[in-house]
Amino acid sequence: MFRLSKLSYKTQRKILITSFLFIPLLLLTVFSYLPSINMIYYSFTDWNGFSKHKDIIGLENYITIFTNPDYFKVFFVSLYYLVGSFLQLGLALYFATILSAKVRLKSFFKGVLFFPYLLNGVAIGFIFLFFFRPDGSLDSLMKLLGLGNFTQLWMGNPKLINVSFTFTSLWRYMGYNFVLFLGAIQSIPGDIYEAADLDGANKWHQFKYIIFPSIKPIIELNMILAVKGAISVFEIPYIMADGGNGSATFVIQTVNSAFKYNRYGLASAMGVVLLIIIVIVTLIQKAVFKEREA
């Protein structure tokens, strides 16, 4: 009978590592790699999702994405969320820096900032439907402040609907970035702050020369996640407006192409394009950060 104890330590180590990695790699292959390969294959076909017959049509689906305005213009909607994501990171870093110091009711404010991230996306969608509707919470608040003349059709105006949804996304996800920043800041040894105080450094100097350099890897990670999230927004505009009135994002358009119009080949091509965009953006960000570190 085979006994593991008779093998050398190095061989035992390799067997154990391979055994522990086998199941995660198997799951990753079955549920990630194989579906991705199938998606790439379907992107070159006219498959409708039901028929067993698939005609190879080459790059026709990709040409449609970049030449048909109905598919290409949704890229510009992501710009709203991209701007909002950087504003979100700035606010999260600001609140994390403040609440890392000695502040009254610090635990309460931490809970308030993180609480929206715990809510279900559907619940948030319905909350902000009431918030942005005519004579809803936002209009009532503006009238109370004497700003009734500035009330708008927040979701009825194509120029404002994406701004409104970007604000909703910012409110929801800022708590996640806040917790990451706060954990990184609190991991900085207190002796460094004490030495800075003795040297006469004010709060701005402490942030610039201690906090920011120490949490730079976390900032880079959050920026990558923020850009990825801005490109792949789906939940909030889909729940609140079903992608209507100019709020459709690239992911919503992909879902509609597949499940509403049964154009699975086109939807697969859109998925491949989205994957390529995210990979390119991630590589560019990493390259930029490495150049700054060099």
Solvent accessible surface area in square Angstrom, and as a share of the most:
residue,aa,sasa,rsa
1,M,228,1.02
2,F,145,0.60
3,R,151,0.55
4,L,63,0.32
5,S,91,0.59
6,K,156,0.66
7,L,53,0.26
8,S,68,0.44
9,Y,168,0.64
10,K,138,0.59
11,T,53,0.31
12,Q,45,0.20
13,R,131,0.48
14,K,125,0.53
15,I,64,0.33
16,L,85,0.42
17,I,78,0.40
18,T,88,0.51
19,S,65,0.42
20,F,155,0.65
21,L,91,0.45
22,F,122,0.51
23,I,107,0.54
24,P,70,0.44
25,L,96,0.48
26,L,83,0.41
27,L,91,0.45
28,L,77,0.39
29,T,52,0.30
30,V,66,0.38
31,F,150,0.62
32,S,45,0.29
33,Y,116,0.44
34,L,88,0.44
35,P,59,0.37
36,S,40,0.26
37,I,108,0.55
38,N,72,0.37
39,M,51,0.23
40,I,76,0.39
41,Y,102,0.39
42,Y,51,0.20
43,S,0,0.00
44,F,66,0.27
45,T,0,0.00
46,D,74,0.38
47,W,45,0.16
48,N,62,0.32
49,G,19,0.18
50,F,149,0.62
51,S,45,0.29
52,K,197,0.84
53,H,128,0.57
54,K,55,0.23
55,D,62,0.32
56,I,111,0.56
57,I,50,0.25
58,G,31,0.29
59,L,110,0.55
60,E,99,0.45
61,N,8,0.04
62,Y,34,0.13
63,I,104,0.53
64,T,29,0.17
65,I,0,0.00
66,F,105,0.44
67,T,94,0.55
68,N,50,0.26
69,P,94,0.59
70,D,80,0.42
71,Y,22,0.09
72,F,79,0.33
73,K,116,0.49
74,V,4,0.03
75,F,42,0.18
76,F,113,0.47
77,V,15,0.09
78,S,13,0.08
79,L,95,0.47
80,Y,84,0.32
81,Y,8,0.03
82,L,54,0.27
83,V,107,0.61
84,G,6,0.06
85,S,10,0.07
86,F,86,0.36
87,L,104,0.52
88,Q,16,0.07
89,L,14,0.07
90,G,41,0.40
91,L,58,0.29
92,A,0,0.00
93,L,25,0.13
94,Y,125,0.48
95,F,63,0.26
96,A,0,0.00
97,T,33,0.19
98,I,67,0.34
99,L,7,0.04
100,S,34,0.22
101,A,43,0.34
102,K,205,0.87
103,V,55,0.32
104,R,217,0.79
105,L,123,0.61
106,K,55,0.24
107,S,90,0.58
108,F,123,0.51
109,F,84,0.35
110,K,49,0.21
111,G,41,0.40
112,V,77,0.44
113,L,25,0.13
114,F,56,0.23
115,F,109,0.46
116,P,8,0.05
117,Y,74,0.28
118,L,117,0.58
119,L,42,0.21
120,N,96,0.49
121,G,1,0.01
122,V,74,0.43
123,A,41,0.32
124,I,0,0.00
125,G,0,0.00
126,F,109,0.46
127,I,83,0.42
128,F,10,0.04
129,L,44,0.22
130,F,109,0.46
131,F,47,0.19
132,F,7,0.03
133,R,119,0.43
134,P,82,0.52
135,D,104,0.54
136,G,6,0.06
137,S,60,0.38
138,L,30,0.15
139,D,6,0.03
140,S,61,0.39
141,L,87,0.44
142,M,26,0.12
143,K,108,0.46
144,L,147,0.73
145,L,119,0.59
146,G,65,0.62
147,L,73,0.36
148,G,28,0.27
149,N,149,0.77
150,F,127,0.53
151,T,38,0.22
152,Q,81,0.36
153,L,105,0.52
154,W,40,0.14
155,M,41,0.18
156,G,45,0.43
157,N,45,0.23
158,P,78,0.49
159,K,161,0.68
160,L,42,0.21
161,I,1,0.01
162,N,7,0.03
163,V,76,0.44
164,S,5,0.03
165,F,0,0.00
166,T,16,0.09
167,F,96,0.40
168,T,0,0.00
169,S,17,0.11
170,L,20,0.10
171,W,83,0.29
172,R,26,0.10
173,Y,76,0.29
174,M,21,0.09
175,G,0,0.00
176,Y,74,0.28
177,N,5,0.03
178,F,2,0.01
179,V,63,0.36
180,L,53,0.26
181,F,2,0.01
182,L,15,0.08
183,G,41,0.40
184,A,17,0.13
185,I,4,0.02
186,Q,97,0.43
187,S,86,0.56
188,I,15,0.08
189,P,80,0.51
190,G,44,0.43
191,D,104,0.54
192,I,74,0.37
193,Y,51,0.19
194,E,108,0.49
195,A,52,0.41
196,A,12,0.09
197,D,86,0.44
198,L,158,0.79
199,D,125,0.65
200,G,63,0.61
201,A,28,0.21
202,N,81,0.42
203,K,151,0.64
204,W,151,0.53
205,H,73,0.32
206,Q,11,0.05
207,F,41,0.17
208,K,94,0.40
209,Y,141,0.54
210,I,20,0.10
211,I,10,0.05
212,F,82,0.34
213,P,70,0.44
214,S,61,0.39
215,I,1,0.01
216,K,51,0.22
217,P,84,0.53
218,I,51,0.26
219,I,20,0.10
220,E,24,0.11
221,L,81,0.40
222,N,0,0.00
223,M,46,0.21
224,I,28,0.14
225,L,68,0.34
226,A,11,0.08
227,V,11,0.06
228,K,96,0.41
229,G,35,0.33
230,A,4,0.03
231,I,21,0.11
232,S,33,0.21
233,V,21,0.12
234,F,65,0.27
235,E,61,0.27
236,I,5,0.03
237,P,0,0.00
238,Y,73,0.28
239,I,46,0.24
240,M,12,0.05
241,A,30,0.23
242,D,72,0.37
243,G,11,0.10
244,G,31,0.30
245,N,64,0.33
246,G,48,0.46
247,S,0,0.00
248,A,18,0.14
249,T,1,0.01
250,F,2,0.01
251,V,27,0.15
252,I,0,0.00
253,Q,29,0.13
254,T,24,0.14
255,V,39,0.22
256,N,17,0.09
257,S,2,0.01
258,A,7,0.06
259,F,143,0.60
260,K,109,0.46
261,Y,138,0.52
262,N,62,0.32
263,R,106,0.39
264,Y,49,0.19
265,G,1,0.01
266,L,3,0.02
267,A,8,0.06
268,S,14,0.09
269,A,0,0.00
270,M,0,0.00
271,G,15,0.15
272,V,13,0.07
273,V,9,0.05
274,L,25,0.13
275,L,82,0.41
276,I,87,0.44
277,I,45,0.23
278,I,29,0.15
279,V,70,0.40
280,I,87,0.44
281,V,37,0.21
282,T,30,0.18
283,L,108,0.54
284,I,100,0.51
285,Q,21,0.09
286,K,101,0.43
287,A,50,0.39
288,V,58,0.33
289,F,17,0.07
290,K,141,0.60
291,E,130,0.58
292,R,163,0.60
293,E,112,0.50
294,A,120,0.93
